Amino acid sequence: MSERWARFVLSTYRWVGAAAFPIVGAYVAFRASKGKEERGRHGERYGNASVARPSGPLVWVHAASVGETSAVTPLVEAIIDTGIHVVLTTGTVTSAKMVQERLGDRVIHQYVPLDLKPAVDRFLTHWQPDLAVICESEIWPMTILELGTRRVPQVLVNGRLSDRSFASWHRRPSIAEALFENLAHVVAQSEVDGERFRALGARPVTVSGNLKVDTAVPPVNNAELAALQRMIGSRKIWAAISTHQGEEAVVAQVHHMLKARHRDLLTIIVPRHPDRAAQIAGEIEKMGMKVALRSRGDQIAPDTDIYLGDTIGDMGLYLRLTEIAFVGRSLTAQGGQNPLEPAMLKSAILSGRNVQNFRDSYQRLIKNGGAKLVRDKDMLAGAVNYLFNNPAERQIMIDAGLKTVEDMRGSLTRTMTALEPFIQPLVLQARLSNREGGWK
C-alpha cells in the first residue's frame, strides 16, 4: 500500500471510524486484488483462510512480492527450525510460486488480506498469530492498528524508507507516530533508514544490514543454461535487467551504437514486468532490430540483436550468461533495483543515478569499485564498450562486487538476535504444547 493511501485510510479511520471502511475499502480492494491471486483463492484476500490453523504458537510473516519473499525466506527457515509454525503471506501469484518452490509444505502460504477491517479481523481471528513479522516497507494502517488492539507484537524487518516515503510521512508526524508506535521493534537495513524510523516515532530501532545479502545465489537449470550458451557461442554479450518503461528503448539504442564496434553483439533485456514483453518487442523491432523472446522458445540466431528475458524466476539464468549487467529503474524511472544478485553472480554492475531505494548497497559497491553510475545512454554505451575492451578492468569490478557482498553478510544473524526476545517464549510454549498435546 502506498503512503498516500496509508495516510488517507488512517485519516478516515480516525475521523469517521470503521464504518467508513466498506466505502473506502471498495476501491482499495479492487486495486489490490485485481489479477494478484490464484483462481479459487480469492477468498483469502478477504481473510477467509483456506487451511486450518495448526496447534501451538504461530508467527505471521508478510512479504509483499518476489524480492521481499526471497529476502525473508532464510529468516522464515530459521523460525521454522525453532519448532514454531509460520503462516507466510504474499501479495502476488509469482511470490506464491516462489514460496512453494523454496519452502514447500514447511510453511503455510496465504494471500495477504486486504487492509480492510472485516478482512483483517477474519484473518487474525482464524490464525491468532503470537507474533507478526513484516518485511521492508509494507505499512498497512488497518492491519497495524488491529494487531495493536489485539496486543500482538509487530516487528518490521529489513526495514527501509525511501527519500520520498520519509518526506511524505514526515509531513504528517501525528499519523506516522500513531502507526509506528505499534511496532515492537524495527530492524532497519541501514543507519539512514534507522534514523528515519526513529524520527517518525518508532522505538526501539536497530540496524541489521540487508537481508537480501544473506539469500542464496539465484538458482539455474544447468541444461537450459548450456543450451543458451551453445546458441550464443563466442558472441559478446551484456544484459539490462529489471528494466522499466522507457529503459528498454534506451538499451536498444545503446545496442545499435555498440554494434558498429562489436559486430557480434547480443543484448539481453529482462524487463521488471514481463507482461510488457510484446510491447517492448514491437518497439524494438520498429527500430530495425531482430528480437527473440524466451517465453516463446525463440532460438538465438546469429542475427538476433535482442534476447528478451520475459519469464519469471530465471534471473539466475540470464545473469550467468554475462559479465556486464545494467540494473534498471534508474535512468527513466527512479528508485533503482537490487544490485546484489548481479554482484553475487559475477557481473560488473552499471546503473543510472536514481538508486535511492538501494542507496546503501550502491554506496558500498561504488566505494569498492564493483559498480559505476551512468547519466544517459551515451555514458552507458561508453561504459559497456570500455568493459568489453578491458577484460582486466571488468574482472576487477567483478571481484570488488563479490567482496562487497561478502563484507555485507550477517544481516540474518543480527535480525534473529533482534527477534530472539519475541521468539524464545514461543519456543518454550511450543515445547510445552508438544508435551501436553494441545495448544495454549
VORO-325560 format. One record per residue (C-alpha): chain; residue number from 1; x, y, z. Coordinates in Angstrom, 1 decimal, always signed. Layout:
<sites>
A/NUM/X/Y/Z
...
</sites>
This chain:
<sites>
A/1/+0.0/+0.0/+0.0
A/2/+1.4/+3.4/-0.9
A/3/+2.0/+6.0/+1.8
A/4/-0.7/+8.2/+0.1
A/5/-3.3/+5.5/+0.7
A/6/-1.9/+4.9/+4.2
A/7/-2.5/+8.5/+5.2
A/8/-5.9/+8.5/+3.6
A/9/-7.1/+5.3/+5.2
A/10/-5.7/+6.1/+8.6
A/11/-7.2/+9.6/+8.5
A/12/-10.6/+8.2/+7.5
A/13/-10.3/+5.7/+10.3
A/14/-9.5/+8.3/+12.9
A/15/-12.3/+10.8/+11.8
A/16/-15.2/+8.6/+10.9
A/17/-14.3/+5.2/+12.3
A/18/-14.6/+1.7/+10.9
A/19/-18.0/+2.4/+9.4
A/20/-16.2/+4.2/+6.6
A/21/-14.2/+1.2/+5.5
A/22/-16.8/-0.6/+3.3
A/23/-16.7/+2.6/+1.2
A/24/-13.0/+3.4/+1.4
A/25/-12.2/-0.3/+1.0
A/26/-14.1/-0.9/-2.2
A/27/-11.6/+0.9/-4.3
A/28/-8.7/-0.4/-2.3
A/29/-9.9/-3.9/-2.7
A/30/-10.3/-3.6/-6.4
A/31/-6.8/-2.1/-6.8
A/32/-5.1/-4.5/-4.5
A/33/-6.7/-7.8/-5.6
A/34/-7.1/-7.4/-9.3
A/35/-5.1/-10.2/-11.0
A/36/-3.0/-10.9/-7.9
A/37/-4.3/-14.2/-6.7
A/38/-4.9/-17.7/-8.0
A/39/-8.3/-18.9/-9.2
A/40/-10.1/-20.4/-6.2
A/41/-8.1/-18.5/-3.6
A/42/-9.7/-15.1/-3.9
A/43/-11.4/-15.5/-0.5
A/44/-8.0/-15.3/+1.2
A/45/-7.8/-11.7/+0.2
A/46/-10.9/-11.1/+2.4
A/47/-9.4/-13.0/+5.3
A/48/-11.1/-16.4/+4.6
A/49/-8.5/-18.9/+5.4
A/50/-8.2/-22.0/+3.1
A/51/-6.2/-24.0/+5.7
A/52/-6.8/-24.9/+9.3
A/53/-4.7/-23.3/+12.0
A/54/-2.1/-25.8/+13.4
A/55/-1.9/-26.2/+17.2
A/56/+0.8/-24.4/+19.1
A/57/+2.5/-21.0/+18.7
A/58/+2.4/-19.4/+15.3
A/59/+4.2/-16.5/+13.6
A/60/+2.7/-14.5/+10.8
A/61/+5.4/-13.3/+8.3
A/62/+4.4/-11.0/+5.4
A/63/+6.5/-10.3/+2.3
A/64/+4.9/-8.3/-0.5
A/65/+6.3/-9.7/-3.7
A/66/+9.2/-11.7/-5.2
A/67/+12.1/-9.5/-3.9
A/68/+10.8/-9.4/-0.3
A/69/+9.9/-13.1/-0.4
A/70/+13.4/-14.0/-1.5
A/71/+14.9/-11.8/+1.3
A/72/+12.8/-13.2/+4.0
A/73/+13.0/-16.9/+3.1
A/74/+16.1/-17.6/+5.2
A/75/+14.5/-15.9/+8.1
A/76/+11.4/-18.0/+7.8
A/77/+13.5/-21.1/+7.6
A/78/+15.3/-20.1/+10.8
A/79/+12.0/-19.5/+12.6
A/80/+10.7/-22.9/+11.4
A/81/+13.8/-24.6/+12.7
A/82/+12.9/-23.5/+16.2
A/83/+9.8/-25.6/+16.0
A/84/+7.3/-22.7/+15.5
A/85/+4.6/-22.7/+12.8
A/86/+4.8/-20.0/+10.2
A/87/+2.0/-18.6/+8.0
A/88/+3.6/-16.6/+5.2
A/89/+1.5/-14.2/+3.3
A/90/+2.4/-12.6/+0.0
A/91/+0.6/-10.4/-2.5
A/92/+1.3/-11.9/-5.9
A/93/+1.0/-15.1/-7.7
A/94/+4.7/-15.1/-8.6
A/95/+5.7/-14.7/-5.0
A/96/+3.3/-17.6/-4.0
A/97/+5.1/-19.8/-6.6
A/98/+8.4/-18.9/-5.1
A/99/+7.2/-19.8/-1.6
A/100/+6.1/-23.2/-2.9
A/101/+9.4/-23.8/-4.7
A/102/+11.6/-22.8/-1.8
A/103/+9.7/-23.7/+1.3
A/104/+7.1/-26.3/+0.2
A/105/+4.9/-27.6/+3.0
A/106/+7.3/-26.4/+5.7
A/107/+5.2/-23.2/+5.7
A/108/+1.6/-22.3/+5.3
A/109/+1.1/-19.8/+2.5
A/110/-1.9/-17.5/+2.3
A/111/-2.5/-14.4/+0.2
A/112/-2.4/-11.3/+2.4
A/113/-5.8/-10.0/+3.4
A/114/-6.9/-6.6/+2.1
A/115/-6.3/-3.8/+4.6
A/116/-10.0/-3.6/+5.5
A/117/-11.3/-4.2/+9.0
A/118/-13.6/-7.1/+8.2
A/119/-10.8/-8.9/+6.2
A/120/-8.1/-8.3/+8.8
A/121/-10.5/-9.3/+11.6
A/122/-11.3/-12.6/+9.9
A/123/-7.6/-13.3/+9.2
A/124/-6.5/-12.5/+12.7
A/125/-9.4/-14.4/+14.4
A/126/-8.6/-17.5/+12.4
A/127/-4.8/-17.5/+12.7
A/128/-4.4/-15.9/+16.1
A/129/-0.7/-15.1/+15.5
A/130/+1.6/-14.8/+18.5
A/131/+4.0/-12.5/+16.6
A/132/+3.7/-10.6/+13.3
A/133/+6.9/-10.0/+11.2
A/134/+6.6/-7.5/+8.4
A/135/+9.3/-7.2/+5.7
A/136/+10.7/-4.0/+4.3
A/137/+8.2/-1.1/+3.8
A/138/+4.8/-2.8/+4.0
A/139/+2.9/-0.2/+6.0
A/140/-0.8/-1.3/+6.2
A/141/-2.6/+1.0/+8.6
A/142/-5.7/-1.1/+9.5
A/143/-3.6/-4.2/+9.9
A/144/-1.1/-2.5/+12.1
A/145/-3.8/-0.9/+14.3
A/146/-5.8/-4.2/+14.6
A/147/-2.7/-6.1/+15.6
A/148/-2.0/-3.4/+18.2
A/149/-5.5/-3.7/+19.5
A/150/-5.0/-7.4/+19.9
A/151/-1.6/-6.8/+21.6
A/152/+0.2/-8.9/+19.0
A/153/+3.9/-7.9/+18.9
A/154/+4.8/-6.5/+15.5
A/155/+8.4/-6.4/+14.2
A/156/+9.4/-4.7/+10.9
A/157/+12.5/-6.5/+9.5
A/158/+14.8/-5.4/+6.6
A/159/+13.0/-2.0/+7.1
A/160/+13.7/+0.8/+4.6
A/161/+12.2/+4.2/+3.9
A/162/+12.9/+5.9/+0.5
A/163/+13.5/+9.6/+0.4
A/164/+10.0/+10.2/-1.0
A/165/+8.3/+7.9/+1.6
A/166/+10.2/+9.5/+4.5
A/167/+9.3/+13.0/+3.4
A/168/+5.7/+12.1/+3.0
A/169/+5.4/+10.6/+6.5
A/170/+7.5/+13.4/+8.0
A/171/+4.9/+15.9/+6.8
A/172/+2.3/+14.2/+8.9
A/173/+4.1/+13.2/+12.1
A/174/+1.0/+12.5/+14.2
A/175/-0.2/+9.9/+11.7
A/176/+3.2/+8.4/+11.4
A/177/+3.6/+8.2/+15.2
A/178/+0.2/+6.7/+15.7
A/179/+1.2/+3.8/+13.4
A/180/+4.9/+3.3/+14.2
A/181/+4.3/+3.3/+18.0
A/182/+2.5/+0.0/+17.4
A/183/+5.7/-1.6/+16.2
A/184/+7.5/-3.5/+19.0
A/185/+10.8/-3.3/+17.1
A/186/+12.1/-2.0/+13.8
A/187/+15.2/-3.8/+12.3
A/188/+16.4/-1.4/+9.6
A/189/+18.5/-2.1/+6.6
A/190/+20.9/+0.9/+7.1
A/191/+21.8/+3.6/+9.5
A/192/+20.0/+6.2/+7.3
A/193/+16.8/+4.0/+7.4
A/194/+17.2/+3.5/+11.2
A/195/+17.4/+7.3/+11.8
A/196/+14.3/+7.8/+9.6
A/197/+12.3/+5.3/+11.6
A/198/+13.4/+6.9/+14.8
A/199/+12.4/+10.3/+13.6
A/200/+8.9/+9.0/+12.8
A/201/+8.4/+7.7/+16.4
A/202/+9.5/+4.0/+16.1
A/203/+11.2/+2.6/+19.2
A/204/+13.4/+0.6/+19.5
A/205/+15.3/+0.6/+16.2
A/206/+18.3/-1.5/+15.4
A/207/+20.3/-1.8/+12.2
A/208/+20.9/-5.3/+10.6
A/209/+22.0/-4.6/+7.0
A/210/+20.1/-6.0/+4.1
A/211/+18.6/-9.5/+4.4
A/212/+18.9/-9.9/+0.6
A/213/+22.7/-10.3/+1.0
A/214/+22.2/-13.4/+3.1
A/215/+20.0/-15.1/+0.5
A/216/+21.2/-18.0/-1.7
A/217/+22.5/-17.3/-5.2
A/218/+19.6/-17.4/-7.7
A/219/+19.2/-20.9/-9.0
A/220/+19.6/-22.1/-12.6
A/221/+18.6/-25.1/-14.7
A/222/+22.1/-26.2/-15.9
A/223/+20.7/-27.9/-19.0
A/224/+18.9/-24.7/-20.1
A/225/+22.0/-22.6/-19.4
A/226/+24.1/-24.9/-21.5
A/227/+21.6/-24.8/-24.4
A/228/+21.6/-21.0/-24.4
A/229/+25.4/-20.9/-24.2
A/230/+25.7/-23.1/-27.2
A/231/+23.4/-20.8/-29.2
A/232/+25.3/-17.7/-28.2
A/233/+28.7/-19.2/-28.8
A/234/+31.6/-16.7/-28.6
A/235/+29.4/-13.6/-29.1
A/236/+30.0/-10.5/-26.9
A/237/+27.0/-10.2/-24.6
A/238/+25.7/-7.8/-21.9
A/239/+22.4/-7.6/-20.0
A/240/+20.0/-5.0/-18.9
A/241/+17.9/-6.4/-16.0
A/242/+14.9/-5.2/-14.1
A/243/+14.2/-2.5/-16.7
A/244/+11.2/-0.2/-16.5
A/245/+9.2/+1.7/-19.1
A/246/+11.5/+3.7/-21.4
A/247/+14.7/+1.9/-20.4
A/248/+14.3/-0.8/-23.0
A/249/+14.3/+1.7/-25.8
A/250/+17.5/+3.3/-24.3
A/251/+19.1/-0.2/-24.1
A/252/+18.2/-0.9/-27.7
A/253/+19.7/+2.4/-28.8
A/254/+22.9/+1.5/-26.9
A/255/+22.9/-1.9/-28.7
A/256/+22.7/-0.1/-32.0
A/257/+25.6/+2.3/-31.1
A/258/+27.8/-0.6/-29.8
A/259/+27.2/-2.8/-32.8
A/260/+29.2/-0.6/-35.0
A/261/+32.3/-1.6/-32.9
A/262/+31.2/-5.1/-31.9
A/263/+29.6/-6.8/-34.9
A/264/+28.7/-10.0/-33.0
A/265/+27.0/-8.2/-30.1
A/266/+24.0/-9.8/-28.3
A/267/+22.0/-7.8/-25.7
A/268/+19.8/-9.4/-23.1
A/269/+16.9/-7.4/-21.8
A/270/+15.0/-8.6/-18.7
A/271/+12.0/-6.3/-18.0
A/272/+10.8/-5.9/-14.4
A/273/+7.3/-6.6/-15.7
A/274/+7.3/-9.4/-18.3
A/275/+3.7/-8.7/-19.3
A/276/+5.1/-5.8/-21.2
A/277/+7.2/-8.1/-23.4
A/278/+5.0/-7.8/-26.6
A/279/+5.0/-4.1/-26.4
A/280/+8.8/-4.0/-25.8
A/281/+9.5/-6.4/-28.7
A/282/+7.3/-4.3/-31.0
A/283/+9.0/-1.1/-30.2
A/284/+12.5/-2.6/-30.7
A/285/+11.5/-4.3/-34.0
A/286/+10.3/-0.9/-35.3
A/287/+13.9/+0.2/-34.7
A/288/+15.1/-2.4/-37.2
A/289/+16.4/-5.0/-34.8
A/290/+15.6/-8.7/-34.5
A/291/+14.2/-9.8/-31.2
A/292/+13.9/-13.3/-29.7
A/293/+11.6/-14.0/-26.8
A/294/+12.3/-16.7/-24.2
A/295/+8.6/-17.1/-23.4
A/296/+8.0/-18.3/-27.0
A/297/+11.0/-20.6/-27.0
A/298/+12.7/-18.5/-29.8
A/299/+16.2/-19.6/-30.8
A/300/+19.1/-17.1/-30.6
A/301/+20.1/-16.9/-34.2
A/302/+23.4/-15.4/-35.5
A/303/+21.4/-12.2/-36.5
A/304/+19.4/-11.9/-33.2
A/305/+20.1/-8.5/-31.7
A/306/+18.0/-8.6/-28.5
A/307/+17.1/-11.6/-26.4
A/308/+14.1/-10.7/-24.3
A/309/+14.1/-12.5/-21.0
A/310/+10.3/-12.3/-20.4
A/311/+10.0/-15.1/-17.9
A/312/+9.8/-15.0/-14.1
A/313/+12.2/-16.8/-11.9
A/314/+15.0/-17.1/-14.5
A/315/+17.3/-14.2/-13.3
A/316/+19.9/-16.8/-12.3
A/317/+19.9/-18.0/-15.9
A/318/+20.2/-14.6/-17.5
A/319/+22.9/-13.3/-15.2
A/320/+25.1/-16.4/-15.7
A/321/+25.2/-15.6/-19.5
A/322/+27.0/-12.3/-19.0
A/323/+29.7/-10.4/-17.1
A/324/+28.2/-7.0/-17.6
A/325/+24.8/-6.0/-16.1
A/326/+22.9/-2.8/-16.2
A/327/+20.4/-2.6/-13.4
A/328/+17.2/-0.7/-14.3
A/329/+14.6/+1.6/-12.8
A/330/+17.5/+4.0/-12.6
A/331/+17.5/+6.0/-15.8
A/332/+13.9/+6.7/-16.9
A/333/+12.4/+5.6/-13.6
A/334/+13.5/+6.3/-10.0
A/335/+14.4/+4.2/-7.0
A/336/+16.7/+1.6/-8.6
A/337/+16.5/-2.2/-8.3
A/338/+18.5/-4.7/-6.2
A/339/+22.2/-4.8/-7.4
A/340/+23.2/-7.6/-5.1
A/341/+22.1/-10.5/-7.3
A/342/+24.3/-9.5/-10.3
A/343/+27.2/-8.9/-7.8
A/344/+26.7/-12.4/-6.4
A/345/+26.7/-13.9/-10.0
A/346/+29.9/-12.2/-11.0
A/347/+28.8/-9.2/-13.1
A/348/+30.4/-5.8/-13.4
A/349/+27.4/-3.5/-12.4
A/350/+26.2/-0.4/-14.2
A/351/+23.3/+1.7/-13.2
A/352/+21.6/+5.0/-13.7
A/353/+21.9/+7.6/-10.9
A/354/+18.3/+7.2/-9.5
A/355/+19.0/+4.4/-7.0
A/356/+17.6/+5.9/-3.8
A/357/+15.8/+2.7/-2.7
A/358/+19.1/+0.8/-2.7
A/359/+21.4/+3.7/-1.6
A/360/+23.4/+1.7/+1.0
A/361/+24.1/-1.2/-1.4
A/362/+25.2/+1.1/-4.2
A/363/+27.4/+3.2/-1.9
A/364/+29.3/+0.2/-0.8
A/365/+29.6/-1.3/-4.3
A/366/+30.8/+2.0/-5.8
A/367/+33.2/+2.7/-3.0
A/368/+34.8/-0.8/-3.5
A/369/+34.8/-0.4/-7.3
A/370/+32.1/-3.0/-8.0
A/371/+29.6/-0.7/-9.7
A/372/+29.6/+2.5/-11.7
A/373/+26.7/+5.0/-12.3
A/374/+25.9/+6.5/-15.7
A/375/+23.8/+9.5/-16.5
A/376/+22.4/+8.7/-20.0
A/377/+22.6/+6.3/-23.0
A/378/+25.8/+7.8/-24.3
A/379/+27.6/+7.2/-21.0
A/380/+26.1/+3.7/-20.7
A/381/+27.3/+2.8/-24.2
A/382/+30.8/+4.1/-23.3
A/383/+30.9/+2.1/-20.1
A/384/+29.8/-1.1/-21.8
A/385/+32.3/-0.6/-24.6
A/386/+35.1/+0.1/-22.1
A/387/+34.3/-3.1/-20.2
A/388/+34.3/-5.2/-23.4
A/389/+37.7/-3.8/-24.4
A/390/+39.3/-4.1/-21.0
A/391/+38.7/-7.6/-19.5
A/392/+41.2/-7.0/-16.7
A/393/+39.2/-3.9/-15.5
A/394/+36.0/-5.9/-15.9
A/395/+37.4/-8.6/-13.6
A/396/+38.4/-6.1/-11.0
A/397/+34.8/-4.8/-10.9
A/398/+33.5/-8.4/-10.6
A/399/+35.9/-9.2/-7.8
A/400/+35.0/-6.0/-6.0
A/401/+31.3/-6.8/-6.2
A/402/+31.8/-10.3/-4.7
A/403/+33.9/-8.9/-1.9
A/404/+31.3/-6.2/-1.2
A/405/+28.6/-8.8/-0.9
A/406/+30.8/-10.9/+1.4
A/407/+31.5/-8.0/+3.6
A/408/+27.8/-7.1/+3.9
A/409/+26.7/-10.6/+5.1
A/410/+25.5/-11.2/+8.6
A/411/+22.1/-9.5/+8.5
A/412/+20.2/-12.7/+9.1
A/413/+22.1/-13.4/+12.3
A/414/+21.5/-9.8/+13.5
A/415/+17.8/-10.0/+12.6
A/416/+17.4/-13.2/+14.5
A/417/+19.1/-11.7/+17.5
A/418/+16.6/-8.8/+17.4
A/419/+13.7/-11.3/+17.2
A/420/+15.0/-13.5/+20.0
A/421/+13.0/-11.8/+22.8
A/422/+9.8/-12.5/+20.9
A/423/+10.7/-15.9/+19.5
A/424/+12.2/-17.6/+22.6
A/425/+9.0/-17.5/+24.7
A/426/+7.2/-19.1/+21.8
A/427/+9.8/-21.8/+21.5
A/428/+9.2/-22.7/+25.2
A/429/+5.5/-22.6/+24.6
A/430/+5.8/-24.9/+21.6
A/431/+7.7/-27.4/+23.7
A/432/+5.1/-27.4/+26.4
A/433/+2.4/-27.7/+23.8
A/434/+4.0/-30.7/+22.3
A/435/+4.3/-32.4/+25.7
A/436/+0.7/-31.7/+26.6
A/437/-0.7/-32.4/+23.2
A/438/-2.6/-29.2/+23.0
A/439/-2.4/-25.6/+22.1
A/440/-2.3/-22.8/+24.6
</sites>
